Each structure stands twice: as C-alpha cells, then as structure tokens.
Amino acid sequence: MEHEIEEGQIVLCTVEKIVGTTVFVRIEGNGEGTITTSEVSPGRIRNLRDYVVPGKKIVCKILKIKDSKIILSLRRVKPSEKKELLDKIKKEKSQIAILKTIVKEETQEVIEKITKKYSIIDFFDKIKENPELLEEYVTKQQAEKIINILETKKEKQKEIKQIFRLSNKSPGGISTIKNIIQDACNGTSCNATYLAAGKYRISIKGDDFKNIKNQINKTIRELEEKAKKEKCDFSIEKN
C-alpha cells in the first residue's frame, strides 16, 4: 500500500540496480526513486558499489518530487534521522507481530482497516490511552489479549545526548556557567554532566524519540542564547 510522501522526508529504500552514475531504488511503500552519484557520499567515490549494491537496504532523504519522479539522497541523512527511522520501523514490526499473534490469519485485513485512518504506530499509541478503540477492529476477546501483551511489554526508554563547550573567563565565570545550564534545562527532563574543563554533556530520556529530540534542540538553542548574552564562549561538538 502506498502512502503520501513529501520532500525532506526520510525513507527506507532497497537498491534495485545501478546504471552508470545513477542508483535506482524502491522506496518502501512508495514506488521507485533515483540517487545520483553526487548524492551517495560526500567527496570522490572510487567504487560506487562500496556504498550501494542491489538488494541492500538504505535510508535516504527525499530531495525532490516532480511528476512521478522521486530524487533522493543518501549522504544528506543525519545519523540521528537514520536512527529515528530504523527505530520506528522496528517498533512497527513489533506491533504487527503482536497483531499476528492474536488475530492470526485476519492480520492483513485488520491492518488494512487500521491504516485507512491511522499509521500502525499512531494506532497503538491511541489504544494505550483508549483501549476500547481496539474493539472497532478486533473482537473484545482479542482486544483484551492485545492490551495484556502491551501492559507486560514495557518499551525501553530512548536517550539522546549532546556534548557542548561552555566557558567564561570572568571572575564569576563558574557561577555564570552553572546558572546558564540550570536555566536552559529548566522545565525539561534534561540531565547535565560536567566532563572536563569547559566541556559538558546534556542528555534526555523518554518514550518518544521525536519529543526528546525537540527538547534537546530547544535546550541547545537556549544555552546558545544565554551564553551569548553573558559573553561566554559556546560551541557544539558533533555526535
């Protein structure tokens, strides 16, 4: 079943063939697309097959959609974006496995009904808040079994870390830095750790990767703004 996709979206692809300097891929659930050599990896590529071979699954970013043509990039995908998509796929497979365990041969029919209105992940999030929603798609007995599995299967929390440098050479510099970090982390579940002279790490744990990613980004922005205001040196280290 095909889903709507848009430019900038991160998608899972399977390499189908390589013709000259063009890589042809099948986008999971969304037809075909192409990647030019310049979008496979930064810098000079000596052997294209070191990066892509037919049958290999790769995570790509949609650069452009024009008519029926989809242009993608492999090199523009950030490690955090790749991890987020692969975690999402793993989560969805686990949820489908739960359905298969309970509804057995009716699984495909149930999935088709669900995906007319929700994604599988969104649906499972909703039934945690409203278990009765399940009974619109499966029998009451099946719904009870699915809920029991979900209640006993606690999901491992996700964590995002970011290292940064922050320094202030004024007499009260240490106190200033401490206040900057405390203020930036205020109102979040952020945990700040001192690593070495002028080097710190913040980390946030949570169930929703997108939510904790937004919290980290917001905290970093506030750190940068407050550091600038207090005339501190601030920089982010690449993960």
N, C-alpha and C positions, 0 to 999 in steps of 0.2 A: 504494500500500500504506500502511495506517495504522499508526502507531507509538503506543505509550503515551506520554501526556504528563502533566505534573503542574503544580500551582500553583507559581508562581515561575519557571517555565521561560521562556526567551527563544526566540521562534519567528518564522519568516518568514511573512508573510501577504500576500495580494493583496486589495485593496479591490474588493468586488463592487458594492455600491450604498450610497447614503446616503438614509435615510428619516427625515425630521425631524431629531432630535438624536442619531440612532443610526447608527453606521457598521457595515455588515455586511461581514465579511471571510472569505476562505477561507484556512484555516491549511494550509500546505504539508504534505500527507500526513496531515492530521488533521481533516478536515471543516470546519465553519463556526464562527464566533465573532462577538461583537459588541463594539464600543467606544462608550461614551457620550461626549458632547462634553467633559465634565469630565476625561476621561482621554486626550484627544487632545493637549492642550498646557496648561501652567500659565497662569493668567491668563485674561483675557477674550478670546474668539475672535470676531472680527468676521465673518470669512468662513471657514467650515469647509473649503471647497474650496481654501484656500491651503495646507492641510496634507494633505488626503486627497481623491483623485479616483478614480473607478472605473478599475481596471486598474493602479493604482500599487502597487508592492511596498513594504511597510513592515515594520520589525522591532518586534515587540510583546512584552509580558510578560504571562503568564497570571496573572490575579488570582484567579479563582475558577472551579471546575468543579463544577457542580451538575446531576445527572442528565445530560442531553445538551446542556446549555447551557454555553458557554465564554465567560467575560467577560475581556476583555483591556484592556491599557493601552499607549498609545504614549508618553506623556510620562514614564513611570517607567523607561524603558530608559536605562541609563547609556551614554555614548559607548563605553566600554571593552567593555561587553556586546554592543553592536551590532557593533563591530569584530570581536570574537571569533566571533560567529555568522557574519558575512559571510566571514571568513577560512576558517572551517570549511566553508561551502558551496562556496567557490571551490576549496578543497583536494579536496573530494569530487568535484566536477565534473571536475577534472584527473585524478583516479584512475579515474573512469568512462571518460574519454576514452582512457586507456591500455588499458583492457579492450576498448573498441570497436576500437581499432587492431589488436589481436591476435586476439580471438575473433570479431570482426565480427558476423554475424547471430545468433550464440549469446549475445550480450551480455546481453540481458534474462533469459534462462534462467540464466546464470551469476550475475547479480546477485540473482535470486530465491533461489538456493541459498545464496549467501553471507549474505544478510540474514535468513535463518531463524535464524542463530546469532550473527552479528556485524553491526555497522554497517560501512559501506564503509571509513571511516577507521580503525576498530579493526582490521579485517581487514588492511589494508595495513601497519599498524604491526606486526602479528603476523608477516606474511610477511617483514618485514625481519629479524626475529630467527629465524624458522623458514621458510625458502623452500620446504621440502618440503610445507608446508601447502597451497600453491597447487595441487599435483598432485591434491588431493582435489576440485578444482573445474574444472580445465582439463587438457589433455594436457601431457605432460612437455615437449614442444617449445614449446608456448605458454607454459608456466611459465618456461622459460629466457629467452624473449624478453621477458616482462614484467619479470623480475628484471634483465635487461640494461638496460632502459629506466630502471628505478628507480635503478640504480647510476650511470647517467650524468646523471640529472636531480637535481642537488643542490638541495634546498629552501633558500630564503633564510631566514636566521635572523630571528626576531621579536624586537622590543625594546619594553620598557615603561620609561618614565621617570616620575619623580615629583620635583617641586620642593618643598622644605620650608625653613622658617626655624628656626634654632637659635642662641641667644645666651646668654652668661653674663657678667655684669658683674664677677665676682670677679677678683682679680689673676692667678690662673692659669686664667682662662676659656678662652683659646685652646687650651691643653693639654687641658683637660677636654672641650671640644667634639671635638677630634681623637680622643680616646680613646673617646668615646661613639659616634662614627661608625665607627671601626675595629671596636669590639666588636659593634655591631649588624650590620655587614656580614660578620663572621667566619663562615666556613663556607658562604658563598654566593658566587655569581659576580657579586656586586654591584660596580658601579663608581661611586665617589663623586666629584663635581666641585664645586669652590668657584666660585660665580657672582659674588657681591658680598657686601658687609658683612652677615653673618648669613644669607646665602641660599645654599643648596646644592641639588644635584641628584643623585639616585641613579638608576642605570639597570641593567637586567639583560637580557642577550640569551640566547636559547635556541630550541630547535626546537618546544617545547610551550608554547603561549600560557598554558594553564591553570597549568602548573608555574611559569612565571616570574611570573605574576600572584600566585600564592601566596607566592613568595619575596619579592616586593616588599611585599606586605601584612604578612608576618612581620617584615621588616626595619623597616618603619614602626612597627609595634607595639613593637619593641624600642627603637627610637630614642625613642619617646614615654615608655616606662617608664624608660629610663636618664636621659633629660632631666629627668624629674620627680624622680627620686632625687637628681640632682646640682643640683637647684633652678635649672634652666635654663628659658628661655622657648622653647617649641616650638610650631610650627603648620604645617599642611599647606596648600599652595596648590592650588587646583582646576586640574586639567589642562584 
